[in-house]
């Protein structure tokens, strides 16, 4: 059943509760956030279903990993097709999601810098309003601690026992007192990120889901906010059995964007935050990545089943998103740090049956500074102080089944190498290295052709340029000093 048919089937049921009151503590919505790390949006079925075939299957015709549980969130709620990281690197992106502010304002403008003490997060707002708040998994906002369990600065997360600051650990365990530890160690007894025989109890994605279910069992009869931050599918692309070989039979092919730009026109920012450009295409790395995604999806299903079993699914906002993407060999690159969509465009699907109509598709540019003000607006909570993003909850709450406008969003590279504005149709990039780029995301979704000097794009260029200059003036990050923006 496709999402259009599903939406029609659900429409009457959703409409009957859309106007119901949420007054009173008993009916305040819960919030469950499932957050992954370095997740390419094309690996999710709900995105593939809405992309043209050549964009949905960039690693070969029919090459895919099925994600029915994540797709269910989208089918029973909304999918945002143009959601971007404020900065497509771990810590800066996470800081923006938490605070509604751009990375430089939070202090965490690149990895390894702790978030400022005075930052107020959406979790702190909800905690003050009586929510049980819990965070599990990778945090990456308290400096260079590695793993650094249960950071002292909690930023509104009252239960952060299973939070760790840094590391992509594959095997977890617990001490006799219930506190967490890394389950794999090397010959010197030091924690290691190897899978080390992890199973459905100890592999990190499963382990975090198990701990999440325990906390949900404790808190489900009161308003709760739980965020589980899964450190996959970030590299290394390794996963437990049977997921480690589940996709070995697929005929993975290198993306067609590898080495497709005309000679002499490759962007000089192309290798930012990425020391692996030009690496030989490795199908085994792709298989491992797909395996991690499949393991994540299976565990999302466990969380959704819990909400159903407890009868709280209709009153729980469920969000699935990530901090940034992974190039996965597009444009001859892997990992993050790029303004290309594979790196900067992130999955974002949301379900809230009481308020969000099933099957909603939003073609509108957001970045994750918009998340905190939007989620609080959707839940009827107090607004977030000093938010630089916008409350876009009206888009989610509207009766329109499809939303498309030309809102322009902003993003920047952590070290000031590039800045960009992006809408659903266009993307403008200025860099401290090399010439400007203007992409037409409708005509050229592969992002291969530079339309910056094309006279036909003069009006588009001026609109995108003016929005970028305005935003750079407001944000005043590293890019304001490093990137020269020409007058046009």
Buried (B, 14 or more C-beta within 10 A) or exposed (E): EEBEEBBEEBBEEBEEEBEEEEEEEEEBBBBBBBBBBBBBBBBBBBBBBBBEEEBBBBBBEEBBBBBEBBBBBBBBBBBBBBBBBBBBBBBBBBBBBBBBBBBBBBBBBBBEBBBBEEBBBBBBBBBEBEBBBBBBBBBBBBBEBEBBBBBEBBBBBBBBBBBBBBBBBBBBBBEEEEEBEBBBBEEEEEBBBBBBEBEBEBBBBBBBBBBBBEBBEEBBEEBBBBBBBBBBBBBBBBBBBEBBEBBBEBEBBBBEBBEEBEEEEBBEBBBBBBEEBEEEBBBEBBBBBBBBBBBBBBBBBBBBEBBEEEEBBBBBBBBBBBBBBBBBBBBBBBBBBBBBBBBBBBBBBBBBBBBBBBBBBBBBBBBBBBBBBBBBBBBEBEEBEEBBBBBBBEBBBEEEBEBBEEBBBBBBBBBBBBBBBBBBBBBBBBBBBBBBBBBBBEEEBBBBBBBBEEEEBEEBBEBBBEBBBEBBEEBEBBBBEBBEBEEE
